[in-house]
Structures are given as structure tokens and as C-alpha cells.
Amino acid sequence: MEVLLYGDLRRFGERFQVEARTPREALEKLGIPLEEVWLLAVGDKAVGLDEEVEGPLEVYPPIAGGGILEVLP
């Protein structure tokens, strides 16, 4: 699975290839703590940590400094 990391954390903004069946397994192999993750998505669909997915998996960190994310139609 290809893992794309988005955001402003140290390792985010990079692209990785990792052998994994679930997002949890991919994050563990990359050494990314779950508390650093806010959203997991494949394309435009959010996915769960233990859901089997075929990448690329997009991983978003929490919004810097907190705040509210507003999704507009």
C-alpha cells in the first residue's frame, strides 16, 4: 500500500510505500503514533484503522494548533 502523509508535522508531506493490509499496520510499520493521526482516507472515502484497503492511503495529522474543520458542500 502506498501511504501519503499530509500536514505540517516533521514527516508529513512525504510519500511512502509499505507492505500492509490495514491502515493500523501501515502506521505501525512507519512508526507513526495513532494520536498524531486525525483522518485516514482512500480517495474521497474515510477508512477505519482496521479496515482492509488497497492504497494509496492518505493520512492527515490533527489541525495545527487545534481549531475546527468545516466541510462545505
Secondary structure, 3 states (H helix, E strand, C coil): CEEEECCCCCCCCCEEECCCCCHHHHHHHHCCCHHHCCEEEECCEECCCCCCCCCCEEEECCCCCCCCCCCCC
